[in-house]
Amino acid sequence: MYTERPSRLAGAVIWTGDGSGRVLPDGCMDLLWNEGRLLVAGPDTRAYVTDGAPSTWTGMRFPPGSAPAFLGVPAHELRDRRVELADLWPLSEVRRLRSRTAKASDPATALENIALERAVPPDPALHALVAALDAGRPVAATADEIGLGARQLHRKSLVAFGYGPKTLARILRLRRALALAGAGVPFAETAARCGFADQAHLARDVRELAGVPLGRLLAAG
């Protein structure tokens, strides 16, 4: 069973689940707690399908572009990866945080407190970029609006999101489409409203990013 709630860190989400299922790209990165381990889920460019026996997972999902500053690691180094936090931070520090989380009555709150203690102010340019692309604005027009050249925007996106702005726009467009289709909007109308060329274009993107057809994805809930 999966549950989530808004975090006290603006734009972040705290969640718990059994670790099973298909995790879709969303432009975010997560700090994870599972059976005494602290891990990091890097930015996905395609669906991540979990394997192994279900177990209890707790996660802190950072807003798009914000986790690299918290971790001190560029997002592109973690693209499509799940790594131990001890691979990124000093082992002594990770041991202390593992012990603290294990002793907490609520691991979710413990993760949230760790994030709040180390949070840095959001980059206004990144915030504006995500908001514009999530609203369906073209990448080139968005770059002009926030005052960044194409190469500068690409470099900044690699560090913050793990991939370029066009990939981010594509992932955010998929999320918008799934929300509409999941609410019962016909697929053809969903495609038109989200900026796809047609329904076939929507179907191709879903298969490439989610790994399964749209109907099957929605049926799985």
Secondary structure, 3 states (H helix, E strand, C coil): CCEEEECCCCCCEEEEECCCCEECCCCCCEEEEECCEEEEECCCCCCEECCCCCCCEEEEECCCCCHHHHHCCCHHHHCCCEEEHHHCCCHHHHHHHHHHHHHCCCHHHHHHHHHHHHCCCCCHHHHHHHHHHHCCCCHHHHHHHHCCCHHHHHHHHHHHHCCCHHHHHHHHHHHHHHHHHHCCCCHHHHHHHHCCCCHHHHHHHHHHHHCCCHHHHHHCC
